[in-house]
Amino acid sequence: MGAVTAQARPWTAPAGSRPVAATVALPGSKSMTARALVLSALADGPSEIRRPLRARDTTLMAAGLRALGVAVDTTADEVWRVAPGPLRGPARVDVGLAGTIMRFAPPVAALADGPVTFDGDPHARNRPLRPIVEALRTLGVDLDASETGGLPLEIRGTGLVTGGEAVIDASGSSQFVSGLLLSAPRFAKGLVLRHEGPPVPSAPHLRMTTHMLRAAGATVDESVPDVWAVEPGGLHGRTWDIEPDLSGAAPFFAAAMVTGGAVTLAGWPRDSWQPAGRLSELLTALGAEVTQDDTGLTVRGTGALHGLRADLSEVSELTPVVAALAALADGPSELRGVAHIRGHETDRIAALATELRKIGAEVVEHPDGLEITPGPLRAATLETYADHRMAHAAAVLGLAVEGVRLTDVACTSKTLPEFPELWADLVTGS
């Protein structure tokens, strides 16, 4: 057997021996950075992206756009510059394990002249993609997908997408809608996209997409429920100011709650395109005090964690951290409305059930969520499933349970490469 690599070495989560007190400055939102990259690549002039997230998902997105002929300069950390160019193949795009790339980039590739192939990490082939594939076929795009309708994928573009009308079942991910809408202004006839099926999850991410489209000059009509109409027309180059990543901040806020301390997320805007209101509601229900002023968004622990019943369909990325807090609460919790996270980096519902049981919680698994009853806590080695959000949840549990080990903390590089160092500094006060 070969030597264990540094990336796979277990990491012991630091225990919270005292209340944490810190102001944290986190990198930009992954969701906003990904959308800004795509809109900038399709614009009629250069753009700047200020305070972007530099992480695996976003650097792979930048590399994929470069492969298609877009000049993306990511050498500076504070400002990335994007200069559009003629989209062309042949090209190969590595999606890694990123849903944003595998769902946002194929419609861009359909506008290229030449073949473009997509593939990624082994588990990426299990992530749902069929609705995008079928919609692109409806819109006249020539492509080949796997037998399951996913990766590996080849798109044979002619430099033009006719566009028109398409019907999609986006109940598995709002990214199916966002991916099509972001490129739709460049379709010859624009796009009228209709969702048919169970409710689309993560509505705030859809609102972010339409807000950013309009900011780039697109005309979008979403006045009819489950219907999005994008008129054909140019997108304009502009400066994008990226907000701190709210989902990435969740474990740091949780640290304040578990230890009875306070954490401020610096640079949080008064008016956000992310679901800060819903996050505040959830953390307050769990026992936190949440305030905002000119210094940022602050979460304070009150010395108690309460169980809750919550529909997390709009903020499903928060499920792992909320589930970890629920396992440390003073009563049972029920988290529902997140069936679609079974198709995320891993089956997050099954993974959370397995790992929470290891540290002593009783867990009932439902198709769309979990019932969690806290139990006597015990140390355990927790699997991270190559999933950054699972690693965040495990680190939160480690605050309350000495001896929690993560099988692989390096998976946090997907969205926050600095996480292990930031977390250790927060907990130890160094």
Disulfide bonds with the S-S distance in Angstrom:
none
